[in-house]
Amino acid sequence: MHKNSIITGTGAHIPSRKITNEYFLNHRFYKKDGTPIVKDNRLVVAKLEEISGITERRYIDFGHDSAQMGYLASKQAVEAAGIDPETIGGIILAHNFGNLRPDDPQPHLIPNMAAMVKNRLGIKNPECVAFDLLFGCPGWLQAMIQAHLMLAAGMAKHILVVGVETMSPILEEHDLDGMLFGDGAGAVVLSAVEESEKRGVLSFKTVSHCEDEVDYLNMGPSCKPGVPGHQVKMKGRMVYRYAVQNVPGVVMDALKSADIPISQIKSFLLHQANEKMLRAIVDRLLTQNNLEGDIDALLPLSVQWFGNSSVATIPTLLTMILNGDLPPHVLSAGDDIVFGAVGAGMHANAMVYRF
Ligand SMILES: CC(C)(COP(=O)(O)OP(=O)(O)OC[C@H]1O[C@@H](n2cnc3c(N)ncnc32)[C@H](O)[C@@H]1OP(=O)(O)O)[C@@H](O)C(=O)NCCC(=O)NCCS
């Protein structure tokens, strides 16, 4: 018999506030060195689409806070799992910027958001320990790894794994890179089951490179001279290079420990940061293994509609596929997939999962 960690329910909250690239036509952009960008903003947003594939993103709805997005995604996941919420033995919630409201750039870190989600789900069981995890954009996948280890250790029967990010109130209007990001939430119930066949989480791998890489994404001064405070800053090219160099490696390591050939993988559910970058990652994986594959079939994408919603991207993508909202992508019993992510730290992680 195998003690499997399987996904029994998923959910996503996609905010209704759709922000197309035209939203940025009146922004005044500056380069990282503080000089104004004089190029016509129509050309700026055309360039954004060309280099990232992003045409729109979602921003948190007025009247919501981050915790509410996490709650809505979690409620769906728990209902889809068909379990009594009181049987959930833990909640791990990944985020990077705390609880935020659309009209308030002040993040709130206490109470922690997993506790707020537990409160809003009405879960009373004190043994359901609710904690947050801060790990850049790979945070949700790292929370899945932690949840799997907790299930394997017999600490719980079900764990709710949530990814919530609100970036819109803190994105810098003068930085081109601000256009890459969006808001959202996704959640999964991971459950322990004893079965004769091995399925669910098969293997995982994480690396952290924290030398020069530590400030590839950081909080820094505005691109516009004189603007007070600190904003999300990114060395985009370095991040891109790090991702293309390191994600294939963690994926291959995870496949090796699952003893599964890459040719058996049905889909790569990767953190949605940049379409060009994701294609480059899958292309490198195929090329390194002397394989020819149909990247469009292997790589489900949502970045074009949601931008980079950080920890929310993978559980949202998974929910869309399982709900039939991302044709022609489907996942069926027996399919092997890879989850993979990269982000601030810098960290890269991967998980091999069998449906
Ligand atoms: C940021 C990123 C989109 C820049 O793409 P790039 O192709 O390296 O862009 P370059 O720096 O070479 O600049 C090329 C042009 O695009 C423009 N540009 C750069 N970033 C831009 C942006 N975010 N929006 C619009 N235009 C942008 C530059 O101004 C330049 O314009 P020019 O040709 O008129 O001079 C890309 O490096 C990237 O996606 N990196 C990874 C980011 C990421 O994944 N972050 C999150 C990790 S969790």
PDBQT file of the ligand as one rigid body, heavy atoms in Angstrom, charges set to zero:
ROOT
HETATM    1  C1  LIG A 401      11.264  42.266 -17.602  1.00  0.00    +0.000 C 
HETATM    2  C2  LIG A 401      11.313  41.621 -18.972  1.00  0.00    +0.000 C 
HETATM    3  C3  LIG A 401       9.890  41.503 -19.519  1.00  0.00    +0.000 C 
HETATM    4  C4  LIG A 401      12.143  42.506 -19.904  1.00  0.00    +0.000 C 
HETATM    5  O1  LIG A 401      12.248  41.882 -21.167  1.00  0.00    +0.000 OA
HETATM    6  P1  LIG A 401      13.568  42.016 -22.040  1.00  0.00    +0.000 P 
HETATM    7  O2  LIG A 401      13.268  41.411 -23.349  1.00  0.00    +0.000 OA
HETATM    8  O3  LIG A 401      14.728  41.515 -21.257  1.00  0.00    +0.000 OA
HETATM    9  O4  LIG A 401      13.658  43.589 -22.185  1.00  0.00    +0.000 OA
HETATM   10  P2  LIG A 401      14.982  44.488 -22.291  1.00  0.00    +0.000 P 
HETATM   11  O5  LIG A 401      15.402  44.895 -20.924  1.00  0.00    +0.000 OA
HETATM   12  O6  LIG A 401      15.983  43.861 -23.201  1.00  0.00    +0.000 OA
HETATM   13  O7  LIG A 401      14.402  45.742 -23.034  1.00  0.00    +0.000 OA
HETATM   14  C5  LIG A 401      13.925  45.633 -24.378  1.00  0.00    +0.000 C 
HETATM   15  C6  LIG A 401      12.893  46.690 -24.596  1.00  0.00    +0.000 C 
HETATM   16  O8  LIG A 401      11.721  46.393 -23.832  1.00  0.00    +0.000 OA
HETATM   17  C7  LIG A 401      11.419  47.477 -22.981  1.00  0.00    +0.000 C 
HETATM   18  N1  LIG A 401      10.925  46.914 -21.728  1.00  0.00    +0.000 N 
HETATM   19  C8  LIG A 401      11.613  46.281 -20.751  1.00  0.00    +0.000 A 
HETATM   20  N2  LIG A 401      10.782  45.882 -19.773  1.00  0.00    +0.000 NA
HETATM   21  C9  LIG A 401       9.547  46.269 -20.142  1.00  0.00    +0.000 A 
HETATM   22  C10 LIG A 401       8.285  46.163 -19.563  1.00  0.00    +0.000 A 
HETATM   23  N3  LIG A 401       8.094  45.562 -18.389  1.00  0.00    +0.000 N 
HETATM   24  N4  LIG A 401       7.242  46.692 -20.228  1.00  0.00    +0.000 NA
HETATM   25  C11 LIG A 401       7.376  47.283 -21.419  1.00  0.00    +0.000 A 
HETATM   26  N5  LIG A 401       8.576  47.413 -22.037  1.00  0.00    +0.000 NA
HETATM   27  C12 LIG A 401       9.627  46.917 -21.399  1.00  0.00    +0.000 A 
HETATM   28  C13 LIG A 401      12.717  48.237 -22.783  1.00  0.00    +0.000 C 
HETATM   29  O9  LIG A 401      12.441  49.588 -22.483  1.00  0.00    +0.000 OA
HETATM   30  C14 LIG A 401      13.340  48.088 -24.157  1.00  0.00    +0.000 C 
HETATM   31  O10 LIG A 401      12.734  49.001 -25.032  1.00  0.00    +0.000 OA
HETATM   32  P3  LIG A 401      13.550  49.624 -26.296  1.00  0.00    +0.000 P 
HETATM   33  O11 LIG A 401      13.769  48.459 -27.244  1.00  0.00    +0.000 OA
HETATM   34  O12 LIG A 401      12.640  50.664 -26.830  1.00  0.00    +0.000 OA
HETATM   35  O13 LIG A 401      14.822  50.158 -25.715  1.00  0.00    +0.000 OA
HETATM   36  C15 LIG A 401      11.953  40.226 -18.943  1.00  0.00    +0.000 C 
HETATM   37  O14 LIG A 401      13.319  40.371 -18.658  1.00  0.00    +0.000 OA
HETATM   38  C16 LIG A 401      11.317  39.331 -17.940  1.00  0.00    +0.000 C 
HETATM   39  O15 LIG A 401      10.156  38.951 -18.077  1.00  0.00    +0.000 OA
HETATM   40  N6  LIG A 401      12.064  38.913 -16.909  1.00  0.00    +0.000 N 
HETATM   41  C17 LIG A 401      11.574  37.998 -15.919  1.00  0.00    +0.000 C 
HETATM   42  C18 LIG A 401      10.619  38.717 -15.036  1.00  0.00    +0.000 C 
HETATM   43  C19 LIG A 401       9.940  37.823 -14.063  1.00  0.00    +0.000 C 
HETATM   44  O16 LIG A 401       9.620  36.713 -14.376  1.00  0.00    +0.000 OA
HETATM   45  N7  LIG A 401       9.692  38.312 -12.866  1.00  0.00    +0.000 N 
HETATM   46  C20 LIG A 401       8.950  37.683 -11.868  1.00  0.00    +0.000 C 
HETATM   47  C21 LIG A 401       9.642  36.530 -11.289  1.00  0.00    +0.000 C 
HETATM   48  S1  LIG A 401       8.619  35.844 -10.083  1.00  0.00    +0.000 SA
ENDROOT
TORSDOF 0
